[in-house]
Amino acid sequence: MNLMQDMSRKDVHAPDQDWWRGAVIYQIYPRSFQDSNGDGIGDLSGIIHRLDHVASLGVDAIWISPFFRSPMLDFGYDVSDYRDVDPMFGSLGDFDALIARAHELGIKVLIDLVLSHSSDQHAWFQESRQSRENARADWYVWADAKPDGTPPNNWLSIFGGSAWEWDGERMQYYLHNFLTSQPDLNLHNPDVQDALLDVARFWLERGVDGFRLDTINFYFHDKELRDNPALDPDQRNATIAPEVNPYNWQDHLYDKNQPENLAFLKRFRAVLDEFSAVAVGEVGDAQRGQEIQAAYTSGNDKVQMCYSFDFLSGVSPTADRVGGVLREFEAGVGDGWACWAFSNHDVIRHATRWQLSDAAYRTYAALLLSLRGSVCLYQGEELGLSEAYVAYEDLQDPYGIRFWPKFKGRDGCRTPMPWVADNRNAGFSDGKPWLPIAMEHVARAVSVQNAQPDAMLDFYRAMIAFRGRYPALAKGDFTLIRAEEGVVIFTRSHDGQRLLCAFNLSDAGQDIALPDGNWTLCEDAPFATPDAQHIGPWQALFAHEET
């Protein structure tokens, strides 16, 4: 049967201030979602046009990747004006209309704030580089060269090479953890903090419900500019391009993850609380992500939730691997809160990264939507999209252009959404798309799957609806029972309800023993589970107990 849900309005201003706890958040990469004016680039009006699709999934919120004014050298993550919409995406009026329509549909709106760095075309940096004495001279991270003219220390850029760029105006180096055109802001300066908090207030006053905070652990650097130590080769487990980028050869003790960030996050939380808003932080650290996640989300006085890269890596999520991540999380995060994700705009889509069949893809989706924490879904994930191949001549991502062919960049997960199958651009644009449409995606277009019983899209709608019917899945406690030999079993408990969740992550049927309790199979789960003691290959079993 088709499980397209009734898009009845939810009250977006409902009294549940804890709505974020267990929320399902849908990430929109605006360049690739829907083009409304034929220039081949998605825009805010396009998002409005497609919000009915998002609402049909039953998600709680959307996260919109950056749409601010920008030279677009890193596609919006290099901001030149934090308080305006880049004309390629529309106008502030379009943004206001988007907020209004999302709220009509009962969807919260989170926007992507990039606070660790700006574009070198931002007025703040243009002033800062003019001299060492001007009003914003200390708004960015400047340092003198060593006596031999080389950079101040050994810090490396994520995009390759030194994290320091020489500036002939000031005759100093400035820090850039990313592109040379993305200078790092100096948050040790209280004036910089105040300016960034004012940016947050600007968007909160326009009606946003919160933020996704890009590279949240990069906000502060070591004031002494100490060299990072080398990292043992066995620990080089970074998510993006670990095989080609020497960034992964350092233990990043001093260029990020600084203790001063905790005080700033408390200031940021105070602003959020003025508006009953929320924030989810991106923790970009391969070695200590869960430790940082715990520090940033504990105590109810910093950000509400963070996501690390535990399930965004290429490591196959076997039952043992899943169990290891969950045990570490439960032991270390305490009263903190996770936001789990399998895919986003920076990593190879997980259908390809983990080489999943459709059956395996469904089972992992059910697992994701059953974990303790909130969930981020990336546009197209609900369609089961694979990573697209993008030829070198079509590449846009500077990361891929630099490290081709060993690392092909992030364009393969950023190709346009396929909306309809009977259109050469899959309904995304009337013009030439900024990235080519993946032909293999057309067969999975929204229009195709809306007409197919038991399509992947139906499954996602059904699984999200199932999660919504059981508060234990969204907000409940977590107890891991088994994670080995292809089987993961845990319970979720909340307000007199106990839910058993069991997943067979293998190609063979598995016999299981249910823990003690008066269990009743959940017949409304989107899996066939005729036997409570056996799970078929790539199947899940859910049972409930009222206590």
ZASE-405844 format. One record per residue (C-alpha): y, z, x; residue number from 1. Coordinates in steps of 0.25 Angstrom, whole numbers, plus 5000, padded with zeros to 4 digits. Layout:
+------+------+------+-----+
:   c2 :   c3 :   c1 :   k :
+------+------+------+-----+
:    Y :    Z :    X : NUM :
...
+------+------+------+-----+
This chain:
+------+------+------+-----+
:   c2 :   c3 :   c1 :   k :
+------+------+------+-----+
: 5000 : 5000 : 5000 :   1 :
: 5014 : 4998 : 5004 :   2 :
: 5020 : 5012 : 5008 :   3 :
: 5035 : 5007 : 5007 :   4 :
: 5042 : 5020 : 5003 :   5 :
: 5052 : 5022 : 4993 :   6 :
: 5065 : 5023 : 5000 :   7 :
: 5071 : 5034 : 4991 :   8 :
: 5083 : 5041 : 4997 :   9 :
: 5081 : 5054 : 5005 :  10 :
: 5093 : 5063 : 5005 :  11 :
: 5098 : 5061 : 5020 :  12 :
: 5106 : 5074 : 5018 :  13 :
: 5094 : 5082 : 5014 :  14 :
: 5095 : 5097 : 5017 :  15 :
: 5084 : 5096 : 5028 :  16 :
: 5091 : 5097 : 5040 :  17 :
: 5078 : 5097 : 5048 :  18 :
: 5076 : 5082 : 5043 :  19 :
: 5074 : 5078 : 5057 :  20 :
: 5062 : 5087 : 5060 :  21 :
: 5051 : 5077 : 5058 :  22 :
: 5060 : 5065 : 5054 :  23 :
: 5056 : 5051 : 5056 :  24 :
: 5067 : 5043 : 5063 :  25 :
: 5067 : 5028 : 5064 :  26 :
: 5074 : 5022 : 5076 :  27 :
: 5082 : 5010 : 5074 :  28 :
: 5086 : 5001 : 5086 :  29 :
: 5098 : 4994 : 5079 :  30 :
: 5098 : 4982 : 5088 :  31 :
: 5084 : 4978 : 5083 :  32 :
: 5083 : 4983 : 5069 :  33 :
: 5091 : 4973 : 5060 :  34 :
: 5102 : 4964 : 5063 :  35 :
: 5112 : 4961 : 5051 :  36 :
: 5122 : 4951 : 5057 :  37 :
: 5113 : 4941 : 5064 :  38 :
: 5117 : 4945 : 5079 :  39 :
: 5103 : 4948 : 5082 :  40 :
: 5106 : 4963 : 5084 :  41 :
: 5102 : 4974 : 5074 :  42 :
: 5114 : 4982 : 5068 :  43 :
: 5118 : 4993 : 5059 :  44 :
: 5118 : 4985 : 5047 :  45 :
: 5104 : 4980 : 5050 :  46 :
: 5100 : 4994 : 5050 :  47 :
: 5106 : 4997 : 5037 :  48 :
: 5098 : 4984 : 5031 :  49 :
: 5085 : 4990 : 5036 :  50 :
: 5086 : 5004 : 5033 :  51 :
: 5078 : 5002 : 5020 :  52 :
: 5066 : 4999 : 5029 :  53 :
: 5069 : 5012 : 5037 :  54 :
: 5070 : 5020 : 5025 :  55 :
: 5056 : 5014 : 5020 :  56 :
: 5049 : 5021 : 5032 :  57 :
: 5053 : 5035 : 5027 :  58 :
: 5060 : 5039 : 5040 :  59 :
: 5070 : 5050 : 5040 :  60 :
: 5080 : 5044 : 5050 :  61 :
: 5084 : 5032 : 5058 :  62 :
: 5089 : 5033 : 5073 :  63 :
: 5098 : 5021 : 5077 :  64 :
: 5098 : 5017 : 5091 :  65 :
: 5113 : 5015 : 5097 :  66 :
: 5122 : 5006 : 5090 :  67 :
: 5135 : 5011 : 5097 :  68 :
: 5145 : 5002 : 5104 :  69 :
: 5138 : 4998 : 5117 :  70 :
: 5138 : 4986 : 5127 :  71 :
: 5123 : 4986 : 5123 :  72 :
: 5118 : 4986 : 5138 :  73 :
: 5107 : 4996 : 5133 :  74 :
: 5108 : 4992 : 5118 :  75 :
: 5117 : 5003 : 5113 :  76 :
: 5112 : 5014 : 5122 :  77 :
: 5125 : 5011 : 5130 :  78 :
: 5136 : 5016 : 5121 :  79 :
: 5150 : 5012 : 5123 :  80 :
: 5156 : 5018 : 5110 :  81 :
: 5148 : 5030 : 5104 :  82 :
: 5157 : 5029 : 5091 :  83 :
: 5155 : 5015 : 5087 :  84 :
: 5144 : 5005 : 5083 :  85 :
: 5143 : 4993 : 5092 :  86 :
: 5147 : 4980 : 5084 :  87 :
: 5133 : 4974 : 5086 :  88 :
: 5128 : 4985 : 5077 :  89 :
: 5139 : 4985 : 5067 :  90 :
: 5150 : 4995 : 5064 :  91 :
: 5152 : 5010 : 5061 :  92 :
: 5153 : 5006 : 5047 :  93 :
: 5139 : 5000 : 5048 :  94 :
: 5134 : 5013 : 5054 :  95 :
: 5140 : 5021 : 5042 :  96 :
: 5133 : 5011 : 5033 :  97 :
: 5120 : 5013 : 5040 :  98 :
: 5121 : 5029 : 5039 :  99 :
: 5124 : 5028 : 5024 : 100 :
: 5112 : 5019 : 5021 : 101 :
: 5103 : 5027 : 5030 : 102 :
: 5107 : 5039 : 5023 : 103 :
: 5105 : 5033 : 5009 : 104 :
: 5091 : 5030 : 5013 : 105 :
: 5089 : 5044 : 5018 : 106 :
: 5088 : 5040 : 5032 : 107 :
: 5095 : 5049 : 5043 : 108 :
: 5102 : 5041 : 5054 : 109 :
: 5101 : 5045 : 5069 : 110 :
: 5109 : 5037 : 5079 : 111 :
: 5106 : 5035 : 5094 : 112 :
: 5117 : 5043 : 5103 : 113 :
: 5117 : 5039 : 5118 : 114 :
: 5124 : 5051 : 5124 : 115 :
: 5119 : 5051 : 5138 : 116 :
: 5126 : 5039 : 5142 : 117 :
: 5136 : 5028 : 5137 : 118 :
: 5139 : 5014 : 5140 : 119 :
: 5148 : 5011 : 5153 : 120 :
: 5157 : 5004 : 5143 : 121 :
: 5160 : 5017 : 5135 : 122 :
: 5174 : 5021 : 5136 : 123 :
: 5170 : 5035 : 5142 : 124 :
: 5163 : 5028 : 5154 : 125 :
: 5174 : 5018 : 5156 : 126 :
: 5184 : 5030 : 5157 : 127 :
: 5175 : 5038 : 5165 : 128 :
: 5173 : 5027 : 5176 : 129 :
: 5188 : 5025 : 5178 : 130 :
: 5190 : 5037 : 5187 : 131 :
: 5184 : 5051 : 5191 : 132 :
: 5196 : 5058 : 5184 : 133 :
: 5197 : 5052 : 5170 : 134 :
: 5194 : 5060 : 5158 : 135 :
: 5180 : 5055 : 5157 : 136 :
: 5177 : 5054 : 5172 : 137 :
: 5166 : 5064 : 5170 : 138 :
: 5160 : 5058 : 5157 : 139 :
: 5149 : 5051 : 5164 : 140 :
: 5140 : 5055 : 5176 : 141 :
: 5147 : 5050 : 5189 : 142 :
: 5143 : 5054 : 5203 : 143 :
: 5147 : 5050 : 5217 : 144 :
: 5139 : 5041 : 5226 : 145 :
: 5131 : 5047 : 5237 : 146 :
: 5137 : 5046 : 5251 : 147 :
: 5130 : 5033 : 5253 : 148 :
: 5134 : 5027 : 5239 : 149 :
: 5121 : 5029 : 5232 : 150 :
: 5120 : 5035 : 5218 : 151 :
: 5121 : 5050 : 5217 : 152 :
: 5106 : 5053 : 5215 : 153 :
: 5093 : 5046 : 5212 : 154 :
: 5094 : 5046 : 5197 : 155 :
: 5089 : 5033 : 5190 : 156 :
: 5092 : 5025 : 5178 : 157 :
: 5082 : 5023 : 5167 : 158 :
: 5085 : 5008 : 5168 : 159 :
: 5082 : 5008 : 5183 : 160 :
: 5090 : 5011 : 5196 : 161 :
: 5099 : 5022 : 5199 : 162 :
: 5106 : 5030 : 5187 : 163 :
: 5119 : 5029 : 5195 : 164 :
: 5129 : 5017 : 5194 : 165 :
: 5141 : 5015 : 5204 : 166 :
: 5154 : 5014 : 5197 : 167 :
: 5165 : 5008 : 5205 : 168 :
: 5176 : 5013 : 5197 : 169 :
: 5173 : 5028 : 5199 : 170 :
: 5166 : 5026 : 5212 : 171 :
: 5155 : 5034 : 5207 : 172 :
: 5141 : 5033 : 5201 : 173 :
: 5138 : 5035 : 5186 : 174 :
: 5125 : 5039 : 5180 : 175 :
: 5117 : 5030 : 5171 : 176 :
: 5103 : 5034 : 5167 : 177 :
: 5102 : 5021 : 5160 : 178 :
: 5109 : 5008 : 5162 : 179 :
: 5121 : 5007 : 5172 : 180 :
: 5130 : 5004 : 5159 : 181 :
: 5125 : 5018 : 5153 : 182 :
: 5133 : 5029 : 5161 : 183 :
: 5128 : 5043 : 5158 : 184 :
: 5138 : 5052 : 5151 : 185 :
: 5141 : 5066 : 5158 : 186 :
: 5137 : 5076 : 5148 : 187 :
: 5140 : 5087 : 5158 : 188 :
: 5154 : 5084 : 5153 : 189 :
: 5157 : 5092 : 5140 : 190 :
: 5167 : 5081 : 5136 : 191 :
: 5156 : 5071 : 5136 : 192 :
: 5147 : 5080 : 5127 : 193 :
: 5159 : 5082 : 5118 : 194 :
: 5161 : 5067 : 5117 : 195 :
: 5146 : 5064 : 5114 : 196 :
: 5146 : 5075 : 5103 : 197 :
: 5158 : 5068 : 5097 : 198 :
: 5150 : 5055 : 5097 : 199 :
: 5139 : 5062 : 5089 : 200 :
: 5148 : 5068 : 5079 : 201 :
: 5154 : 5054 : 5077 : 202 :
: 5141 : 5049 : 5072 : 203 :
: 5137 : 5061 : 5065 : 204 :
: 5150 : 5060 : 5057 : 205 :
: 5146 : 5046 : 5053 : 206 :
: 5133 : 5052 : 5047 : 207 :
: 5122 : 5050 : 5057 : 208 :
: 5111 : 5061 : 5056 : 209 :
: 5109 : 5062 : 5070 : 210 :
: 5106 : 5056 : 5084 : 211 :
: 5095 : 5051 : 5093 : 212 :
: 5100 : 5055 : 5106 : 213 :
: 5097 : 5045 : 5117 : 214 :
: 5092 : 5050 : 5131 : 215 :
: 5095 : 5065 : 5127 : 216 :
: 5090 : 5070 : 5140 : 217 :
: 5100 : 5062 : 5148 : 218 :
: 5113 : 5068 : 5144 : 219 :
: 5115 : 5077 : 5156 : 220 :
: 5112 : 5074 : 5171 : 221 :
: 5111 : 5084 : 5183 : 222 :
: 5125 : 5088 : 5187 : 223 :
: 5120 : 5089 : 5202 : 224 :
: 5114 : 5074 : 5201 : 225 :
: 5101 : 5079 : 5208 : 226 :
: 5091 : 5068 : 5211 : 227 :
: 5079 : 5067 : 5202 : 228 :
: 5066 : 5070 : 5208 : 229 :
: 5055 : 5059 : 5209 : 230 :
: 5044 : 5060 : 5198 : 231 :
: 5030 : 5060 : 5201 : 232 :
: 5024 : 5046 : 5197 : 233 :
: 5014 : 5052 : 5188 : 234 :
: 5025 : 5057 : 5179 : 235 :
: 5032 : 5044 : 5177 : 236 :
: 5030 : 5043 : 5163 : 237 :
: 5043 : 5037 : 5157 : 238 :
: 5043 : 5029 : 5144 : 239 :
: 5051 : 5017 : 5148 : 240 :
: 5048 : 5008 : 5160 : 241 :
: 5041 : 5019 : 5169 : 242 :
: 5034 : 5008 : 5177 : 243 :
: 5047 : 5001 : 5182 : 244 :
: 5058 : 5011 : 5182 : 245 :
: 5060 : 5021 : 5193 : 246 :
: 5067 : 5030 : 5184 : 247 :
: 5053 : 5036 : 5181 : 248 :
: 5051 : 5040 : 5195 : 249 :
: 5061 : 5052 : 5194 : 250 :
: 5060 : 5065 : 5187 : 251 :
: 5073 : 5065 : 5180 : 252 :
: 5077 : 5080 : 5182 : 253 :
: 5092 : 5077 : 5184 : 254 :
: 5097 : 5065 : 5177 : 255 :
: 5093 : 5070 : 5163 : 256 :
: 5086 : 5082 : 5156 : 257 :
: 5097 : 5091 : 5160 : 258 :
: 5098 : 5105 : 5154 : 259 :
: 5113 : 5103 : 5151 : 260 :
: 5108 : 5094 : 5139 : 261 :
: 5104 : 5106 : 5131 : 262 :
: 5118 : 5111 : 5129 : 263 :
: 5123 : 5097 : 5125 : 264 :
: 5112 : 5095 : 5115 : 265 :
: 5116 : 5109 : 5109 : 266 :
: 5130 : 5103 : 5107 : 267 :
: 5124 : 5090 : 5102 : 268 :
: 5116 : 5098 : 5092 : 269 :
: 5128 : 5106 : 5087 : 270 :
: 5135 : 5093 : 5083 : 271 :
: 5122 : 5088 : 5076 : 272 :
: 5122 : 5101 : 5068 : 273 :
: 5136 : 5099 : 5063 : 274 :
: 5130 : 5087 : 5056 : 275 :
: 5116 : 5091 : 5053 : 276 :
: 5112 : 5080 : 5062 : 277 :
: 5100 : 5078 : 5072 : 278 :
: 5097 : 5072 : 5085 : 279 :
: 5084 : 5067 : 5092 : 280 :
: 5085 : 5065 : 5107 : 281 :
: 5078 : 5055 : 5116 : 282 :
: 5072 : 5063 : 5128 : 283 :
: 5071 : 5052 : 5139 : 284 :
: 5062 : 5059 : 5149 : 285 :
: 5047 : 5056 : 5152 : 286 :
: 5044 : 5069 : 5160 : 287 :
: 5050 : 5080 : 5151 : 288 :
: 5053 : 5074 : 5138 : 289 :
: 5047 : 5085 : 5129 : 290 :
: 5053 : 5096 : 5137 : 291 :
: 5067 : 5090 : 5135 : 292 :
: 5063 : 5087 : 5120 : 293 :
: 5060 : 5102 : 5119 : 294 :
: 5073 : 5107 : 5125 : 295 :
: 5082 : 5097 : 5117 : 296 :
: 5076 : 5100 : 5103 : 297 :
: 5072 : 5115 : 5104 : 298 :
: 5081 : 5126 : 5098 : 299 :
: 5087 : 5118 : 5087 : 300 :
: 5100 : 5117 : 5095 : 301 :
: 5099 : 5104 : 5102 : 302 :
: 5094 : 5091 : 5096 : 303 :
: 5083 : 5091 : 5085 : 304 :
: 5073 : 5082 : 5091 : 305 :
: 5070 : 5074 : 5104 : 306 :
: 5060 : 5063 : 5107 : 307 :
: 5054 : 5061 : 5120 : 308 :
: 5045 : 5050 : 5126 : 309 :
: 5031 : 5056 : 5124 : 310 :
: 5027 : 5045 : 5114 : 311 :
: 5036 : 5034 : 5119 : 312 :
: 5029 : 5032 : 5132 : 313 :
: 5018 : 5022 : 5135 : 314 :
: 5007 : 5033 : 5136 : 315 :
: 4996 : 5030 : 5126 : 316 :
: 4997 : 5041 : 5115 : 317 :
: 4983 : 5045 : 5115 : 318 :
: 4979 : 5058 : 5108 : 319 :
: 4979 : 5066 : 5121 : 320 :
: 4993 : 5060 : 5124 : 321 :
: 4998 : 5064 : 5110 : 322 :
: 4992 : 5077 : 5111 : 323 :
: 4999 : 5080 : 5125 : 324 :
: 5012 : 5076 : 5120 : 325 :
: 5011 : 5084 : 5107 : 326 :
: 5006 : 5097 : 5115 : 327 :
: 5017 : 5096 : 5125 : 328 :
: 5027 : 5094 : 5114 : 329 :
: 5023 : 5106 : 5106 : 330 :
: 5022 : 5115 : 5118 : 331 :
: 5035 : 5111 : 5123 : 332 :
: 5045 : 5107 : 5112 : 333 :
: 5044 : 5120 : 5104 : 334 :
: 5054 : 5120 : 5093 : 335 :
: 5060 : 5106 : 5097 : 336 :
: 5057 : 5093 : 5090 : 337 :
: 5052 : 5080 : 5094 : 338 :
: 5055 : 5066 : 5089 : 339 :
: 5043 : 5057 : 5092 : 340 :
: 5043 : 5042 : 5094 : 341 :
: 5033 : 5032 : 5099 : 342 :
: 5043 : 5020 : 5100 : 343 :
: 5058 : 5018 : 5102 : 344 :
: 5068 : 5008 : 5107 : 345 :
: 5065 : 5011 : 5122 : 346 :
: 5050 : 5010 : 5123 : 347 :
: 5039 : 5000 : 5120 : 348 :
: 5035 : 5001 : 5105 : 349 :
: 5023 : 5010 : 5104 : 350 :
: 5014 : 5000 : 5097 : 351 :
: 5014 : 4992 : 5111 : 352 :
: 5016 : 5004 : 5120 : 353 :
: 5003 : 5011 : 5115 : 354 :
: 4996 : 4998 : 5111 : 355 :
: 4993 : 5002 : 5097 : 356 :
: 4986 : 4996 : 5086 : 357 :
: 4992 : 4997 : 5072 : 358 :
: 4982 : 5008 : 5068 : 359 :
: 4986 : 5015 : 5081 : 360 :
: 5000 : 5013 : 5078 : 361 :
: 4999 : 5019 : 5064 : 362 :
: 4992 : 5031 : 5070 : 363 :
: 5002 : 5034 : 5080 : 364 :
: 5013 : 5033 : 5070 : 365 :
: 5006 : 5043 : 5061 : 366 :
: 5005 : 5052 : 5074 : 367 :
: 5020 : 5050 : 5077 : 368 :
: 5024 : 5054 : 5062 : 369 :
: 5015 : 5066 : 5062 : 370 :
: 5020 : 5073 : 5075 : 371 :
: 5029 : 5085 : 5075 : 372 :
: 5043 : 5080 : 5077 : 373 :
: 5052 : 5069 : 5072 : 374 :
: 5048 : 5054 : 5074 : 375 :
: 5056 : 5042 : 5078 : 376 :
: 5051 : 5028 : 5074 : 377 :
: 5056 : 5016 : 5081 : 378 :
: 5060 : 5003 : 5072 : 379 :
: 5048 : 4994 : 5071 : 380 :
: 5038 : 5006 : 5074 : 381 :
: 5035 : 5006 : 5059 : 382 :
: 5031 : 4991 : 5060 : 383 :
: 5021 : 4994 : 5072 : 384 :
: 5030 : 4985 : 5081 : 385 :
: 5025 : 4982 : 5095 : 386 :
: 5033 : 4980 : 5107 : 387 :
: 5040 : 4967 : 5107 : 388 :
: 5039 : 4958 : 5119 : 389 :
: 5053 : 4953 : 5124 : 390 :
: 5054 : 4942 : 5134 : 391 :
: 5063 : 4945 : 5147 : 392 :
: 5073 : 4935 : 5142 : 393 :
: 5075 : 4942 : 5129 : 394 :
: 5076 : 4956 : 5135 : 395 :
: 5088 : 4965 : 5132 : 396 :
: 5084 : 4978 : 5137 : 397 :
: 5090 : 4981 : 5151 : 398 :
: 5079 : 4990 : 5155 : 399 :
: 5069 : 4978 : 5152 : 400 :
: 5077 : 4968 : 5159 : 401 :
: 5078 : 4977 : 5172 : 402 :
: 5063 : 4980 : 5173 : 403 :
: 5056 : 4968 : 5167 : 404 :
: 5045 : 4964 : 5167 : 405 :
: 5038 : 4978 : 5170 : 406 :
: 5047 : 4984 : 5159 : 407 :
: 5051 : 4975 : 5148 : 408 :
: 5062 : 4984 : 5143 : 409 :
: 5064 : 4990 : 5129 : 410 :
: 5066 : 4977 : 5121 : 411 :
: 5052 : 4976 : 5116 : 412 :
: 5054 : 4988 : 5107 : 413 :
: 5068 : 4984 : 5103 : 414 :
: 5065 : 4970 : 5096 : 415 :
: 5070 : 4968 : 5082 : 416 :
: 5064 : 4974 : 5070 : 417 :
: 5055 : 4964 : 5062 : 418 :
: 5059 : 4965 : 5048 : 419 :
: 5054 : 4952 : 5041 : 420 :
: 5043 : 4942 : 5046 : 421 :
: 5049 : 4929 : 5040 : 422 :
: 5061 : 4929 : 5049 : 423 :
: 5062 : 4924 : 5064 : 424 :
: 5070 : 4937 : 5067 : 425 :
: 5061 : 4946 : 5059 : 426 :
: 5073 : 4949 : 5050 : 427 :
: 5080 : 4956 : 5061 : 428 :
: 5092 : 4946 : 5063 : 429 :
: 5097 : 4933 : 5059 : 430 :
: 5101 : 4930 : 5073 : 431 :
: 5094 : 4931 : 5087 : 432 :
: 5089 : 4945 : 5089 : 433 :
: 5093 : 4952 : 5101 : 434 :
: 5079 : 4954 : 5105 : 435 :
: 5068 : 4944 : 5100 : 436 :
: 5060 : 4947 : 5088 : 437 :
: 5045 : 4951 : 5092 : 438 :
: 5037 : 4941 : 5084 : 439 :
: 5025 : 4951 : 5084 : 440 :
: 5034 : 4960 : 5076 : 441 :
: 5037 : 4950 : 5065 : 442 :
: 5023 : 4952 : 5059 : 443 :
: 5026 : 4967 : 5058 : 444 :
: 5040 : 4965 : 5051 : 445 :
: 5044 : 4975 : 5040 : 446 :
: 5043 : 4964 : 5029 : 447 :
: 5029 : 4961 : 5033 : 448 :
: 5025 : 4976 : 5034 : 449 :
: 5032 : 4979 : 5021 : 450 :
: 5022 : 4969 : 5014 : 451 :
: 5010 : 4974 : 5021 : 452 :
: 5002 : 4986 : 5016 : 453 :
: 4998 : 4995 : 5027 : 454 :
: 5008 : 4989 : 5037 : 455 :
: 5013 : 4998 : 5048 : 456 :
: 5026 : 4999 : 5041 : 457 :
: 5019 : 5005 : 5029 : 458 :
: 5011 : 5015 : 5038 : 459 :
: 5024 : 5020 : 5044 : 460 :
: 5030 : 5022 : 5030 : 461 :
: 5018 : 5029 : 5025 : 462 :
: 5017 : 5038 : 5038 : 463 :
: 5031 : 5042 : 5037 : 464 :
: 5030 : 5045 : 5022 : 465 :
: 5018 : 5053 : 5025 : 466 :
: 5025 : 5061 : 5036 : 467 :
: 5036 : 5064 : 5025 : 468 :
: 5026 : 5070 : 5015 : 469 :
: 5021 : 5080 : 5025 : 470 :
: 5032 : 5089 : 5030 : 471 :
: 5023 : 5095 : 5041 : 472 :
: 5023 : 5081 : 5048 : 473 :
: 5038 : 5081 : 5049 : 474 :
: 5041 : 5096 : 5052 : 475 :
: 5028 : 5103 : 5054 : 476 :
: 5022 : 5111 : 5065 : 477 :
: 5012 : 5104 : 5074 : 478 :
: 4999 : 5108 : 5079 : 479 :
: 4991 : 5099 : 5088 : 480 :
: 4976 : 5100 : 5086 : 481 :
: 4970 : 5088 : 5094 : 482 :
: 4974 : 5077 : 5103 : 483 :
: 4963 : 5071 : 5110 : 484 :
: 4952 : 5060 : 5110 : 485 :
: 4961 : 5051 : 5101 : 486 :
: 4964 : 5061 : 5090 : 487 :
: 4977 : 5069 : 5088 : 488 :
: 4977 : 5080 : 5077 : 489 :
: 4988 : 5090 : 5074 : 490 :
: 4994 : 5097 : 5062 : 491 :
: 5008 : 5098 : 5056 : 492 :
: 5012 : 5111 : 5048 : 493 :
: 5024 : 5113 : 5040 : 494 :
: 5027 : 5122 : 5028 : 495 :
: 5013 : 5125 : 5023 : 496 :
: 5008 : 5111 : 5026 : 497 :
: 4999 : 5107 : 5037 : 498 :
: 4996 : 5093 : 5041 : 499 :
: 4984 : 5088 : 5050 : 500 :
: 4987 : 5075 : 5058 : 501 :
: 4976 : 5068 : 5065 : 502 :
: 4977 : 5055 : 5073 : 503 :
: 4966 : 5046 : 5079 : 504 :
: 4972 : 5039 : 5090 : 505 :
: 4960 : 5031 : 5094 : 506 :
: 4951 : 5019 : 5090 : 507 :
: 4940 : 5028 : 5086 : 508 :
: 4937 : 5037 : 5074 : 509 :
: 4939 : 5051 : 5077 : 510 :
: 4932 : 5064 : 5070 : 511 :
: 4942 : 5075 : 5069 : 512 :
: 4941 : 5090 : 5065 : 513 :
: 4952 : 5095 : 5056 : 514 :
: 4958 : 5108 : 5060 : 515 :
: 4955 : 5120 : 5050 : 516 :
: 4962 : 5119 : 5037 : 517 :
: 4962 : 5113 : 5023 : 518 :
: 4965 : 5099 : 5026 : 519 :
: 4968 : 5088 : 5016 : 520 :
: 4969 : 5074 : 5021 : 521 :
: 4983 : 5068 : 5018 : 522 :
: 4979 : 5056 : 5009 : 523 :
: 4994 : 5051 : 5010 : 524 :
: 4993 : 5049 : 5025 : 525 :
: 4994 : 5034 : 5029 : 526 :
: 4980 : 5034 : 5035 : 527 :
: 4966 : 5033 : 5029 : 528 :
: 4959 : 5047 : 5032 : 529 :
: 4946 : 5048 : 5024 : 530 :
: 4940 : 5058 : 5033 : 531 :
: 4947 : 5071 : 5038 : 532 :
: 4937 : 5072 : 5049 : 533 :
: 4938 : 5058 : 5055 : 534 :
: 4950 : 5049 : 5059 : 535 :
: 4948 : 5034 : 5061 : 536 :
: 4954 : 5026 : 5072 : 537 :
: 4969 : 5026 : 5073 : 538 :
: 4970 : 5035 : 5060 : 539 :
: 4977 : 5048 : 5057 : 540 :
: 4973 : 5059 : 5047 : 541 :
: 4982 : 5068 : 5040 : 542 :
: 4978 : 5081 : 5032 : 543 :
: 4986 : 5092 : 5026 : 544 :
: 4984 : 5106 : 5023 : 545 :
: 4993 : 5115 : 5014 : 546 :
: 4994 : 5129 : 5019 : 547 :
+------+------+------+-----+
